[in-house]
Amino acid sequence: MKKQKVSKFWNMGTAIGLCTAVSIVLGALLQNVVMWLCIGAGIGVVLGAISVNKKLQDK
């Protein structure tokens, strides 16, 4: 399996922002914005930390 690099624009802030934006939309649809905002931000932090760690290991 071929290893792929993480793109240069993807960083911690991008992961948090993207996941939070998706969760706000989901929260608006499910009528519980605050809970989904917290869930999305938490998922963004975890994904961002994993991707930053992967970038550091690739160097």
C-alpha positions in Angstrom: 0.0 0.0 0.0 1.4 3.4 -1.0 1.9 6.0 1.7 0.3 9.3 1.1 1.5 12.6 2.6 -0.8 14.9 4.5 -1.4 18.0 2.5 0.3 21.2 3.5 -2.8 23.2 4.2 -4.2 20.7 6.7 -3.3 21.6 10.2 -4.8 21.7 13.7 -6.9 24.8 13.1 -8.3 23.5 9.8 -9.3 20.3 11.4 -11.1 22.0 14.3 -12.7 24.5 12.1 -14.0 22.0 9.5 -15.3 19.6 12.0 -17.0 22.4 14.0 -18.6 23.8 10.9 -20.0 20.4 9.9 -21.3 19.8 13.5 -23.0 23.2 13.5 -25.0 22.3 10.4 -25.8 18.9 11.9 -26.8 20.5 15.2 -29.1 22.9 13.4 -30.8 20.0 11.6 -31.2 18.0 14.8 -32.1 21.1 16.8 -29.3 20.7 19.4 -26.5 23.1 18.2 -24.6 23.3 21.5 -24.1 19.6 22.0 -23.1 19.0 18.4 -20.8 22.0 18.5 -18.9 20.5 21.4 -18.8 17.1 19.8 -17.5 18.5 16.5 -14.8 20.6 18.2 -13.7 17.5 20.1 -13.5 15.4 17.0 -11.6 18.2 15.3 -9.0 18.3 18.1 -8.5 14.6 17.9 -8.2 14.5 14.1 -5.9 17.6 14.2 -3.6 16.1 16.8 -3.3 12.8 14.9 -2.6 14.6 11.6 0.1 16.9 13.2 1.7 13.9 14.8 1.7 12.1 11.4 3.3 15.1 9.7 6.1 15.2 12.3 6.8 11.5 11.9 7.0 11.9 8.1 9.8 14.5 8.2 
